[in-house]
């Protein structure tokens, strides 16, 4: 976590020393009557400006999370400084606490009307100062978290719209060509195949969005049935063989001599396998192979590994890529929204299992599902 920065604006340097002492003394310790949460921050980066002009000119370098602003200052008083800072869009969300010896309701209302978030009276009290600083920084952290979430949501909406538009554009363009009486008959089947593939991609993306929304709302219940795991995996592989062949890739299943019936939600688990195979084909180079390996550690457990020959996944991303909207290495001309693996994680964990990513030496990645009955 970044150390919060506090800008103290006061024409009296001694007042900065008081604030520094109060905020530094007993760092990490609290009086018995103080309310402190485990994640409360007690170490701050303090900056000092002796005038409003100096503070405003140095905002970019100070980059404050909180401003403690003296009201009674020469040239620009605190109210004018507060109004000026709040007029700058970048700093509007930064809490400003007015530090004042004034105690009339009119003076305090003027501070709030100027855009101040709170005020504290002189002489400063150590416990009150620390409590107000912590409260204001909580507000700032909440704002920053919300802003980051909104920015992420906007980015993801743009990415989803982009990825929905691509297959839809391919479908419309393909249908337009196929409807032309001059389109060569010998190319019709190939174009139909491309349109069908684009339609499948569109359907898969929409399906992932809907399923994740339902999982998170708790509206999806698993309907477990016993199924032959080898047949389920082979069925998924068969559906992807044509897509793999376009990149001259091979899909290989490695099964133990005897099969085993497993109790899973067939539809959900099949979608999980499809996502992993789709990713393996997408991120592996031409003339490579993807291996689906199955093991039964105990009679009631099973392990599935999807082993590709792609660029691999760095260690710092091997856990993050299972979170929504997280992706691995960016690849040109490849759809990467970061929903498929999040869906896989939800399904596997709903089955009481785990999913992880590992490095495949010398190249590629291994996605491993382990289900314990």
C-alpha angles and dihedrals in degrees: 000000000000115000108253114243123220123195116207113199111193135133090219112075090198089066090058089053090053093051091046091051094047094048095043101041113099093002108191091017128097134192114250091254095050118103108226128169121210092250094050111132115228101169117079138180104231125203128185131210120180095204142025091247092054091048095050093047091049100046093107093054095040094045091187127203090195135015125209104198127190113220102207107062132137122252098006112028122210095263092055091046091050092050091049094050093046089052090063108085095213093059101037093102095052110105114238118203113196113219107206144162088204115102105174116118090234093056092047092047089052089055092052092044089055089060102268116152097209142341137224127200129235134271089056121233116213097222094044092048093050092046094050093045091052092047093050093047090051088055091049093049091050090051092048092049092049092047091050090050092050091048091049091048091051091049092048094047088053091048093048092048089049093050092046091049095053099062091036090054090049091051094049093045092048094049091049091054093045091051091056113100089215095059109117112256093217090062096046097091092049092051092047089054091053092049091049092050091050090049090052091051091050092048092048094051093048089046092053092050093050096044094049090050090051093046092052092048090051092239097121118086122187117243102204122199132166113261137170102256094205092054092047092052093043090052091054092047092051091055091055100043094092092051091048092049091060087065091039090246127147127220114211128190119204111194131173114250093262126046126224134212113237129192109232142132095267097204095048095042092047089052089052092053090047091053093051093047092046091053092047091054093042096052100035121090127244118282093027135117137233119209126203108200123190127196135175108210090181133003090264100040134069137188127203123193123191105197118192137180098226132122093288130228124272117239094248090058100042092093100029095058090071091063120091115276093004115129136181124230113345113246125194118250092006123120108238115169097142100233104109098068092042088056091048091052092051093050095046093047090047086058090053093254140114134237127199142166124233137178117265108213128254092008139352138025138281120216109198128195119191120187121186116194 
